[in-house]
């Protein structure tokens, strides 16, 4: 039994090293892609500095290549952090509300899954090394938060988009649960930014649509919390 356990531990250790190596290689590949592709490098610079007008003009000038560039910008966001809203608004301005909404929801889901994979491959081992026994407390906190925590992280985004994916991957949240909460939770804000972008308007706290989106997000989160509490009470 001890020999079998030792073999299992050794196998898991090798598997973990392979995952870590692949995760680091993915980060390096994304960074290299940004540096080596002039269009992507230029667009990332515009996004980092918040130059919405310049970005939408540049992407629009590329024609069909602009679509690939926008997808590249979304994927790059898993490694380089800039406001995700500027990419969403740019897509909406160029392609219109409905096509852009479908595009950005698919693109941001892909980015979320990539950040999840990076969190699982790189974030988990690093957090275990840094936190030691406290990593188990982090896992329990994420588990106890469950769907409500995942939805809250998307409905009321206060950290860069990719961070929630890192945390979910590192603590091995169910990937299907992470995926659907990403889409459902991110939909209200994404739809709002897409609408404003398609109208060439900016996101402003004075716009009543912002507060309507916030109210919808709060209602969705409150309803889920109430239903979860009721289900626990009935058990």
GIWOCOR-V480810 format. One line per field, one symbol per residue. psi: psi as a letter, one per 30 degrees, with the letter a starting at -180 (. if undefined). A space follows every 50 residues. Layout:
BEGIN
psi = ???
END
This chain:
BEGIN
psi = eeeeeeeeeeeeeeeeeeeeeeeeeeeeeeeeeeefjeeeeeeeeeeegg ieeeeeeeeeffbffeeeeeeeeeefffekkljfeeeeeeeeeefldeee eeeeeeefeeeeeeeeeeeeeeeeeeeeeefbffeeeeeeeeeeebeeee eefeeijflkefeeeeeeeeghkkeeeeeefeeeefeeeeeeeeeeefgh lljkffkfeeeeeeeeeeeeeeeeeeeeeeeeff.
END
